[in-house]
Amino acid sequence: MATSKSVAIILKMVGSMSKVEKKELKEYMVPILGIRKSASSNPYWIKQVTDIDPMQKGPYQLIGDFLRDTKSLPSSSNPVVIAVKFPDRKYVAALVSVGDTVKIVSGTQTYEFDDVKSLYESDRFADVLDFVTTRLGKKKVA
């Protein structure tokens, strides 16, 4: 497939950018171009947590269902974890609360999630995991 002159120029410019500049460019281009090749390209994930598996690592410790959005959450006292992946990582533990909205600012992007109420926010997943573990009445494993 032949590349147009303007695309060739853009590719050359991107090739000479630093990692920081590429990250900044990605922040602006993803919403403009509507890039959504797979679920993993989504800038956030949402999971309604039913249990914790301390034998796993990182977010894999959260047992529960991944959700596309917060509008269709079933009423539950189980916490919901919302994680924004880029440009900056942000984590929120929330509860279903019809009429409330959680706003997460990450870089220059603002993400809004309807029908949830924030209980705890952090830049570190471990902090939110500790909060959710306590909320579910589980013992923390050292």
VMD Tcl script that builds the backbone (N, CA, C; Angstrom):
set m [mol new atoms 426]
animate dup $m
set s [atomselect $m all]
$s set {name element resname resid chain x y z} {
  {N N MET 1 A 0.844 -1.178 0.000}
  {CA C MET 1 A 0.000 0.000 0.000}
  {C C MET 1 A 0.889 1.241 0.000}
  {N N ALA 2 A 0.629 2.130 -0.902}
  {CA C ALA 2 A 1.421 3.348 -1.017}
  {C C ALA 2 A 1.007 4.346 0.058}
  {N N THR 3 A 2.002 5.035 0.586}
  {CA C THR 3 A 1.751 6.034 1.621}
  {C C THR 3 A 1.712 7.412 0.991}
  {N N SER 4 A 0.707 8.201 1.344}
  {CA C SER 4 A 0.623 9.550 0.803}
  {C C SER 4 A 1.766 10.392 1.363}
  {N N LYS 5 A 2.057 11.482 0.701}
  {CA C LYS 5 A 3.168 12.355 1.100}
  {C C LYS 5 A 2.951 12.907 2.512}
  {N N SER 6 A 1.733 13.319 2.811}
  {CA C SER 6 A 1.471 13.902 4.138}
  {C C SER 6 A 1.613 12.852 5.244}
  {N N VAL 7 A 1.161 11.608 4.994}
  {CA C VAL 7 A 1.310 10.543 5.986}
  {C C VAL 7 A 2.787 10.211 6.170}
  {N N ALA 8 A 3.561 10.194 5.098}
  {CA C ALA 8 A 4.997 9.918 5.185}
  {C C ALA 8 A 5.695 10.970 6.045}
  {N N ILE 9 A 5.300 12.218 5.903}
  {CA C ILE 9 A 5.882 13.301 6.710}
  {C C ILE 9 A 5.553 13.097 8.184}
  {N N ILE 10 A 4.300 12.764 8.473}
  {CA C ILE 10 A 3.884 12.535 9.860}
  {C C ILE 10 A 4.642 11.351 10.455}
  {N N LEU 11 A 4.780 10.264 9.711}
  {CA C LEU 11 A 5.507 9.096 10.205}
  {C C LEU 11 A 6.964 9.437 10.497}
  {N N LYS 12 A 7.565 10.254 9.660}
  {CA C LYS 12 A 8.959 10.676 9.878}
  {C C LYS 12 A 9.055 11.513 11.154}
  {N N MET 13 A 8.106 12.411 11.363}
  {CA C MET 13 A 8.106 13.252 12.572}
  {C C MET 13 A 7.930 12.401 13.825}
  {N N VAL 14 A 6.981 11.457 13.788}
  {CA C VAL 14 A 6.729 10.597 14.940}
  {C C VAL 14 A 7.964 9.753 15.247}
  {N N GLY 15 A 8.628 9.284 14.217}
  {CA C GLY 15 A 9.825 8.479 14.403}
  {C C GLY 15 A 10.941 9.211 15.113}
  {N N SER 16 A 10.971 10.522 15.015}
  {CA C SER 16 A 12.037 11.300 15.650}
  {C C SER 16 A 11.634 11.841 17.037}
  {N N MET 17 A 10.432 11.513 17.502}
  {CA C MET 17 A 9.952 12.016 18.796}
  {C C MET 17 A 10.479 11.174 19.956}
  {N N SER 18 A 10.573 11.814 21.121}
  {CA C SER 18 A 10.942 11.096 22.344}
  {C C SER 18 A 9.723 10.318 22.844}
  {N N LYS 19 A 9.950 9.419 23.815}
  {CA C LYS 19 A 8.844 8.650 24.384}
  {C C LYS 19 A 7.810 9.564 25.027}
  {N N VAL 20 A 8.265 10.606 25.693}
  {CA C VAL 20 A 7.359 11.548 26.358}
  {C C VAL 20 A 6.495 12.262 25.323}
  {N N GLU 21 A 7.128 12.678 24.217}
  {CA C GLU 21 A 6.368 13.361 23.161}
  {C C GLU 21 A 5.356 12.417 22.508}
  {N N LYS 22 A 5.749 11.145 22.317}
  {CA C LYS 22 A 4.825 10.175 21.727}
  {C C LYS 22 A 3.637 9.927 22.652}
  {N N LYS 23 A 3.897 9.875 23.961}
  {CA C LYS 23 A 2.812 9.678 24.929}
  {C C LYS 23 A 1.847 10.858 24.873}
  {N N GLU 24 A 2.399 12.072 24.798}
  {CA C GLU 24 A 1.569 13.268 24.721}
  {C C GLU 24 A 0.758 13.275 23.419}
  {N N LEU 25 A 1.379 12.895 22.319}
  {CA C LEU 25 A 0.677 12.836 21.042}
  {C C LEU 25 A -0.451 11.812 21.089}
  {N N LYS 26 A -0.185 10.663 21.698}
  {CA C LYS 26 A -1.195 9.603 21.805}
  {C C LYS 26 A -2.411 10.103 22.580}
  {N N GLU 27 A -2.154 10.890 23.641}
  {CA C GLU 27 A -3.238 11.437 24.459}
  {C C GLU 27 A -4.207 12.255 23.610}
  {N N TYR 28 A -3.689 12.998 22.647}
  {CA C TYR 28 A -4.534 13.833 21.809}
  {C C TYR 28 A -5.122 13.075 20.620}
  {N N MET 29 A -4.385 12.124 20.070}
  {CA C MET 29 A -4.813 11.459 18.847}
  {C C MET 29 A -5.847 10.364 19.070}
  {N N VAL 30 A -5.780 9.658 20.177}
  {CA C VAL 30 A -6.721 8.561 20.409}
  {C C VAL 30 A -8.167 9.057 20.357}
  {N N PRO 31 A -8.517 10.133 21.094}
  {CA C PRO 31 A -9.919 10.586 21.000}
  {C C PRO 31 A -10.270 11.160 19.621}
  {N N ILE 32 A -9.319 11.821 18.970}
  {CA C ILE 32 A -9.588 12.440 17.669}
  {C C ILE 32 A -9.830 11.371 16.611}
  {N N LEU 33 A -8.974 10.359 16.596}
  {CA C LEU 33 A -9.079 9.313 15.577}
  {C C LEU 33 A -10.066 8.213 15.938}
  {N N GLY 34 A -10.492 8.186 17.194}
  {CA C GLY 34 A -11.430 7.147 17.615}
  {C C GLY 34 A -10.813 5.768 17.587}
  {N N ILE 35 A -9.544 5.671 17.960}
  {CA C ILE 35 A -8.832 4.394 17.913}
  {C C ILE 35 A -9.374 3.469 18.988}
  {N N ARG 36 A -9.903 2.343 18.562}
  {CA C ARG 36 A -10.433 1.324 19.471}
  {C C ARG 36 A -10.250 -0.035 18.810}
  {N N LYS 37 A -9.023 -0.525 18.743}
  {CA C LYS 37 A -8.764 -1.797 18.078}
  {C C LYS 37 A -9.191 -2.980 18.918}
  {N N SER 38 A -9.094 -2.838 20.234}
  {CA C SER 38 A -9.481 -3.926 21.129}
  {C C SER 38 A -9.870 -3.326 22.463}
  {N N ALA 39 A -10.369 -4.177 23.353}
  {CA C ALA 39 A -10.756 -3.694 24.676}
  {C C ALA 39 A -9.562 -3.098 25.396}
  {N N SER 40 A -8.361 -3.624 25.134}
  {CA C SER 40 A -7.182 -3.134 25.832}
  {C C SER 40 A -6.790 -1.725 25.402}
  {N N SER 41 A -7.310 -1.250 24.249}
  {CA C SER 41 A -6.990 0.103 23.823}
  {C C SER 41 A -7.896 1.128 24.507}
  {N N ASN 42 A -8.877 0.656 25.251}
  {CA C ASN 42 A -9.742 1.550 26.005}
  {C C ASN 42 A -8.893 2.266 27.047}
  {N N PRO 43 A -9.078 3.555 27.264}
  {CA C PRO 43 A -8.234 4.271 28.228}
  {C C PRO 43 A -8.569 3.957 29.689}
  {N N TYR 44 A -9.599 3.160 29.925}
  {CA C TYR 44 A -9.965 2.821 31.304}
  {C C TYR 44 A -10.554 1.420 31.359}
  {N N TRP 45 A -10.614 0.878 32.567}
  {CA C TRP 45 A -11.358 -0.363 32.797}
  {C C TRP 45 A -12.181 -0.211 34.059}
  {N N ILE 46 A -13.271 -0.986 34.133}
  {CA C ILE 46 A -14.199 -0.935 35.263}
  {C C ILE 46 A -14.473 -2.374 35.685}
  {N N LYS 47 A -14.428 -2.606 36.979}
  {CA C LYS 47 A -14.696 -3.955 37.472}
  {C C LYS 47 A -15.495 -3.878 38.757}
  {N N GLN 48 A -16.606 -4.624 38.825}
  {CA C GLN 48 A -17.356 -4.735 40.065}
  {C C GLN 48 A -16.740 -5.897 40.837}
  {N N VAL 49 A -16.199 -5.603 42.000}
  {CA C VAL 49 A -15.382 -6.553 42.755}
  {C C VAL 49 A -16.246 -7.355 43.726}
  {N N THR 50 A -16.121 -8.685 43.642}
  {CA C THR 50 A -16.856 -9.566 44.546}
  {C C THR 50 A -15.932 -10.247 45.550}
  {N N ASP 51 A -14.633 -10.312 45.218}
  {CA C ASP 51 A -13.681 -10.983 46.102}
  {C C ASP 51 A -12.272 -10.545 45.742}
  {N N ILE 52 A -11.323 -10.948 46.585}
  {CA C ILE 52 A -9.912 -10.649 46.373}
  {C C ILE 52 A -9.150 -11.973 46.353}
  {N N ASP 53 A -8.246 -12.131 45.401}
  {CA C ASP 53 A -7.368 -13.305 45.351}
  {C C ASP 53 A -5.940 -12.830 45.599}
  {N N PRO 54 A -5.469 -12.916 46.852}
  {CA C PRO 54 A -4.142 -12.399 47.188}
  {C C PRO 54 A -2.998 -13.170 46.541}
  {N N MET 55 A -3.284 -14.316 45.937}
  {CA C MET 55 A -2.234 -15.101 45.284}
  {C C MET 55 A -1.887 -14.529 43.899}
  {N N GLN 56 A -2.752 -13.685 43.372}
  {CA C GLN 56 A -2.490 -13.049 42.080}
  {C C GLN 56 A -1.694 -11.764 42.291}
  {N N LYS 57 A -1.292 -11.139 41.201}
  {CA C LYS 57 A -0.541 -9.894 41.275}
  {C C LYS 57 A -1.336 -8.752 40.666}
  {N N GLY 58 A -1.131 -7.550 41.222}
  {CA C GLY 58 A -1.738 -6.351 40.669}
  {C C GLY 58 A -3.242 -6.442 40.541}
  {N N PRO 59 A -3.801 -5.838 39.493}
  {CA C PRO 59 A -5.257 -5.830 39.300}
  {C C PRO 59 A -5.881 -7.212 39.150}
  {N N TYR 60 A -5.065 -8.233 38.852}
  {CA C TYR 60 A -5.603 -9.591 38.731}
  {C C TYR 60 A -6.092 -10.122 40.082}
  {N N GLN 61 A -5.771 -9.417 41.161}
  {CA C GLN 61 A -6.259 -9.811 42.481}
  {C C GLN 61 A -7.750 -9.538 42.643}
  {N N LEU 62 A -8.279 -8.636 41.836}
  {CA C LEU 62 A -9.699 -8.276 41.913}
  {C C LEU 62 A -10.531 -9.326 41.192}
  {N N ILE 63 A -11.408 -9.991 41.925}
  {CA C ILE 63 A -12.296 -10.988 41.343}
  {C C ILE 63 A -13.652 -10.319 41.106}
  {N N GLY 64 A -14.171 -10.470 39.899}
  {CA C GLY 64 A -15.449 -9.859 39.563}
  {C C GLY 64 A -15.576 -9.688 38.066}
  {N N ASP 65 A -16.625 -9.001 37.661}
  {CA C ASP 65 A -16.914 -8.828 36.241}
  {C C ASP 65 A -16.402 -7.496 35.726}
  {N N PHE 66 A -15.768 -7.532 34.528}
  {CA C PHE 66 A -15.412 -6.297 33.842}
  {C C PHE 66 A -16.680 -5.732 33.221}
  {N N LEU 67 A -16.770 -4.414 33.206}
  {CA C LEU 67 A -17.954 -3.741 32.678}
  {C C LEU 67 A -17.541 -2.729 31.623}
  {N N ARG 68 A -18.412 -2.485 30.671}
  {CA C ARG 68 A -18.126 -1.490 29.636}
  {C C ARG 68 A -18.336 -0.071 30.154}
  {N N ASP 69 A -19.354 0.100 30.976}
  {CA C ASP 69 A -19.636 1.415 31.543}
  {C C ASP 69 A -20.308 1.237 32.891}
  {N N THR 70 A -20.540 2.335 33.566}
  {CA C THR 70 A -21.136 2.265 34.908}
  {C C THR 70 A -22.648 2.473 34.880}
  {N N LYS 71 A -23.220 2.756 33.722}
  {CA C LYS 71 A -24.655 3.038 33.635}
  {C C LYS 71 A -25.515 1.803 33.853}
  {N N SER 72 A -24.964 0.624 33.570}
  {CA C SER 72 A -25.771 -0.597 33.666}
  {C C SER 72 A -25.376 -1.459 34.861}
  {N N LEU 73 A -24.772 -0.843 35.873}
  {CA C LEU 73 A -24.362 -1.601 37.052}
  {C C LEU 73 A -25.563 -2.066 37.857}
  {N N PRO 74 A -25.554 -3.324 38.280}
  {CA C PRO 74 A -26.624 -3.766 39.176}
  {C C PRO 74 A -26.394 -3.177 40.567}
  {N N SER 75 A -27.467 -2.918 41.295}
  {CA C SER 75 A -27.325 -2.421 42.662}
  {C C SER 75 A -26.600 -3.466 43.491}
  {N N SER 76 A -25.612 -3.019 44.217}
  {CA C SER 76 A -24.815 -3.938 45.021}
  {C C SER 76 A -24.032 -3.139 46.043}
  {N N SER 77 A -23.722 -3.785 47.150}
  {CA C SER 77 A -22.864 -3.131 48.136}
  {C C SER 77 A -21.395 -3.420 47.840}
  {N N ASN 78 A -21.139 -4.227 46.798}
  {CA C ASN 78 A -19.760 -4.512 46.412}
  {C C ASN 78 A -19.140 -3.289 45.733}
  {N N PRO 79 A -17.886 -3.032 46.029}
  {CA C PRO 79 A -17.239 -1.872 45.409}
  {C C PRO 79 A -16.973 -2.082 43.922}
  {N N VAL 80 A -16.870 -0.975 43.241}
  {CA C VAL 80 A -16.513 -0.940 41.826}
  {C C VAL 80 A -15.152 -0.255 41.764}
  {N N VAL 81 A -14.225 -0.835 41.012}
  {CA C VAL 81 A -12.934 -0.186 40.814}
  {C C VAL 81 A -12.893 0.328 39.386}
  {N N ILE 82 A -12.565 1.611 39.260}
  {CA C ILE 82 A -12.408 2.250 37.954}
  {C C ILE 82 A -10.942 2.632 37.836}
  {N N ALA 83 A -10.316 2.223 36.755}
  {CA C ALA 83 A -8.909 2.531 36.541}
  {C C ALA 83 A -8.742 3.227 35.198}
  {N N VAL 84 A -8.142 4.404 35.210}
  {CA C VAL 84 A -7.799 5.110 33.978}
  {C C VAL 84 A -6.340 4.783 33.695}
  {N N LYS 85 A -6.062 4.293 32.476}
  {CA C LYS 85 A -4.723 3.813 32.150}
  {C C LYS 85 A -3.804 4.883 31.582}
  {N N PHE 86 A -4.341 5.826 30.826}
  {CA C PHE 86 A -3.478 6.866 30.279}
  {C C PHE 86 A -4.270 8.135 30.055}
  {N N PRO 87 A -3.610 9.264 30.050}
  {CA C PRO 87 A -2.162 9.425 30.071}
  {C C PRO 87 A -1.526 9.137 31.445}
  {N N ASP 88 A -2.236 9.377 32.529}
  {CA C ASP 88 A -1.721 9.079 33.868}
  {C C ASP 88 A -2.622 8.036 34.513}
  {N N ARG 89 A -2.022 7.122 35.257}
  {CA C ARG 89 A -2.815 6.090 35.933}
  {C C ARG 89 A -3.533 6.683 37.149}
  {N N LYS 90 A -4.822 6.414 37.228}
  {CA C LYS 90 A -5.663 6.845 38.344}
  {C C LYS 90 A -6.588 5.695 38.689}
  {N N TYR 91 A -6.827 5.496 39.976}
  {CA C TYR 91 A -7.690 4.416 40.434}
  {C C TYR 91 A -8.731 4.981 41.400}
  {N N VAL 92 A -9.974 4.504 41.265}
  {CA C VAL 92 A -11.057 4.948 42.129}
  {C C VAL 92 A -11.840 3.731 42.598}
  {N N ALA 93 A -12.067 3.658 43.899}
  {CA C ALA 93 A -13.004 2.677 44.457}
  {C C ALA 93 A -14.316 3.431 44.631}
  {N N ALA 94 A -15.401 2.846 44.144}
  {CA C ALA 94 A -16.691 3.534 44.156}
  {C C ALA 94 A -17.804 2.548 44.492}
  {N N LEU 95 A -18.982 3.098 44.736}
  {CA C LEU 95 A -20.186 2.298 44.954}
  {C C LEU 95 A -21.255 2.754 43.978}
  {N N VAL 96 A -22.164 1.837 43.625}
  {CA C VAL 96 A -23.301 2.195 42.789}
  {C C VAL 96 A -24.127 3.233 43.540}
  {N N SER 97 A -24.417 4.342 42.884}
  {CA C SER 97 A -25.197 5.414 43.494}
  {C C SER 97 A -25.867 6.193 42.361}
  {N N VAL 98 A -27.106 5.812 42.043}
  {CA C VAL 98 A -27.822 6.409 40.926}
  {C C VAL 98 A -27.917 7.922 41.114}
  {N N GLY 99 A -27.546 8.639 40.065}
  {CA C GLY 99 A -27.602 10.098 40.085}
  {C C GLY 99 A -26.268 10.755 40.382}
  {N N ASP 100 A -25.333 10.008 40.977}
  {CA C ASP 100 A -24.006 10.563 41.251}
  {C C ASP 100 A -23.099 10.343 40.046}
  {N N THR 101 A -22.016 11.109 39.990}
  {CA C THR 101 A -21.043 11.001 38.910}
  {C C THR 101 A -19.641 11.106 39.488}
  {N N VAL 102 A -18.752 10.262 38.990}
  {CA C VAL 102 A -17.335 10.340 39.347}
  {C C VAL 102 A -16.604 10.940 38.160}
  {N N LYS 103 A -15.788 11.973 38.420}
  {CA C LYS 103 A -14.954 12.580 37.388}
  {C C LYS 103 A -13.506 12.274 37.724}
  {N N ILE 104 A -12.782 11.752 36.741}
  {CA C ILE 104 A -11.367 11.445 36.920}
  {C C ILE 104 A -10.590 12.262 35.900}
  {N N VAL 105 A -9.665 13.083 36.393}
  {CA C VAL 105 A -8.819 13.886 35.521}
  {C C VAL 105 A -7.475 13.190 35.398}
  {N N SER 106 A -7.086 12.921 34.157}
  {CA C SER 106 A -5.820 12.262 33.871}
  {C C SER 106 A -5.145 13.043 32.755}
  {N N GLY 107 A -4.077 13.740 33.093}
  {CA C GLY 107 A -3.449 14.624 32.105}
  {C C GLY 107 A -4.431 15.712 31.734}
  {N N THR 108 A -4.677 15.873 30.448}
  {CA C THR 108 A -5.642 16.881 29.996}
  {C C THR 108 A -7.019 16.273 29.743}
  {N N GLN 109 A -7.164 14.964 29.961}
  {CA C GLN 109 A -8.436 14.275 29.743}
  {C C GLN 109 A -9.258 14.229 31.029}
  {N N THR 110 A -10.564 14.368 30.894}
  {CA C THR 110 A -11.483 14.183 32.008}
  {C C THR 110 A -12.465 13.085 31.615}
  {N N TYR 111 A -12.541 12.066 32.455}
  {CA C TYR 111 A -13.442 10.943 32.221}
  {C C TYR 111 A -14.565 11.019 33.249}
  {N N GLU 112 A -15.822 10.857 32.788}
  {CA C GLU 112 A -16.974 10.892 33.674}
  {C C GLU 112 A -17.662 9.537 33.688}
  {N N PHE 113 A -18.012 9.082 34.895}
  {CA C PHE 113 A -18.680 7.800 35.078}
  {C C PHE 113 A -19.954 8.050 35.875}
  {N N ASP 114 A -21.094 7.743 35.257}
  {CA C ASP 114 A -22.394 8.010 35.865}
  {C C ASP 114 A -22.825 6.890 36.799}
  {N N ASP 115 A -23.657 7.253 37.750}
  {CA C ASP 115 A -24.315 6.327 38.677}
  {C C ASP 115 A -23.355 5.601 39.615}
  {N N VAL 116 A -22.245 6.237 39.934}
  {CA C VAL 116 A -21.322 5.737 40.953}
  {C C VAL 116 A -20.852 6.906 41.820}
  {N N LYS 117 A -20.512 6.574 43.062}
  {CA C LYS 117 A -20.037 7.568 44.019}
  {C C LYS 117 A -18.650 7.152 44.496}
  {N N SER 118 A -17.707 8.068 44.410}
  {CA C SER 118 A -16.332 7.781 44.798}
  {C C SER 118 A -16.208 7.587 46.304}
  {N N LEU 119 A -15.497 6.524 46.690}
  {CA C LEU 119 A -15.196 6.263 48.095}
  {C C LEU 119 A -13.739 6.533 48.405}
  {N N TYR 120 A -12.872 6.262 47.424}
  {CA C TYR 120 A -11.434 6.385 47.640}
  {C C TYR 120 A -10.753 6.543 46.284}
  {N N GLU 121 A -9.764 7.434 46.203}
  {CA C GLU 121 A -9.031 7.670 44.957}
  {C C GLU 121 A -7.535 7.659 45.231}
  {N N SER 122 A -6.765 7.172 44.255}
  {CA C SER 122 A -5.314 7.145 44.406}
  {C C SER 122 A -4.645 7.006 43.045}
  {N N ASP 123 A -3.377 7.397 42.997}
  {CA C ASP 123 A -2.547 7.171 41.815}
  {C C ASP 123 A -1.915 5.782 41.867}
  {N N ARG 124 A -2.036 5.125 43.018}
  {CA C ARG 124 A -1.420 3.808 43.210}
  {C C ARG 124 A -2.489 2.724 43.360}
  {N N PHE 125 A -2.357 1.659 42.576}
  {CA C PHE 125 A -3.320 0.566 42.651}
  {C C PHE 125 A -3.302 -0.082 44.041}
  {N N ALA 126 A -2.119 -0.234 44.624}
  {CA C ALA 126 A -1.996 -0.900 45.927}
  {C C ALA 126 A -2.853 -0.216 46.988}
  {N N ASP 127 A -2.946 1.102 46.945}
  {CA C ASP 127 A -3.762 1.828 47.920}
  {C C ASP 127 A -5.246 1.494 47.760}
  {N N VAL 128 A -5.721 1.466 46.507}
  {CA C VAL 128 A -7.122 1.146 46.249}
  {C C VAL 128 A -7.399 -0.315 46.595}
  {N N LEU 129 A -6.450 -1.190 46.307}
  {CA C LEU 129 A -6.602 -2.604 46.665}
  {C C LEU 129 A -6.749 -2.764 48.173}
  {N N ASP 130 A -5.929 -2.069 48.948}
  {CA C ASP 130 A -6.049 -2.128 50.412}
  {C C ASP 130 A -7.427 -1.661 50.871}
  {N N PHE 131 A -7.908 -0.560 50.283}
  {CA C PHE 131 A -9.228 -0.029 50.643}
  {C C PHE 131 A -10.323 -1.044 50.325}
  {N N VAL 132 A -10.292 -1.618 49.109}
  {CA C VAL 132 A -11.322 -2.575 48.683}
  {C C VAL 132 A -11.252 -3.846 49.534}
  {N N THR 133 A -10.046 -4.298 49.846}
  {CA C THR 133 A -9.871 -5.488 50.683}
  {C C THR 133 A -10.531 -5.279 52.037}
  {N N THR 134 A -10.288 -4.132 52.640}
  {CA C THR 134 A -10.904 -3.801 53.924}
  {C C THR 134 A -12.418 -3.684 53.784}
  {N N ARG 135 A -12.875 -3.051 52.731}
  {CA C ARG 135 A -14.313 -2.853 52.492}
  {C C ARG 135 A -15.046 -4.192 52.368}
  {N N LEU 136 A -14.374 -5.179 51.751}
  {CA C LEU 136 A -14.984 -6.505 51.598}
  {C C LEU 136 A -14.825 -7.363 52.856}
  {N N GLY 137 A -14.128 -6.824 53.879}
  {CA C GLY 137 A -13.947 -7.574 55.123}
  {C C GLY 137 A -12.916 -8.679 55.015}
  {N N LYS 138 A -11.978 -8.527 54.098}
  {CA C LYS 138 A -10.932 -9.542 53.913}
  {C C LYS 138 A -9.684 -9.135 54.690}
  {N N LYS 139 A -8.880 -10.121 55.031}
  {CA C LYS 139 A -7.623 -9.847 55.711}
  {C C LYS 139 A -6.544 -9.603 54.672}
  {N N LYS 140 A -5.708 -8.607 54.950}
  {CA C LYS 140 A -4.597 -8.295 54.047}
  {C C LYS 140 A -3.498 -9.323 54.240}
  {N N VAL 141 A -2.945 -9.774 53.128}
  {CA C VAL 141 A -1.834 -10.728 53.176}
  {C C VAL 141 A -0.556 -9.938 52.974}
  {N N ALA 142 A 0.404 -10.131 53.879}
  {CA C ALA 142 A 1.663 -9.369 53.811}
  {C C ALA 142 A 2.557 -9.867 52.707}
}
mol reanalyze $m
mol bondsrecalc $m
mol representation Tube
mol addrep $m
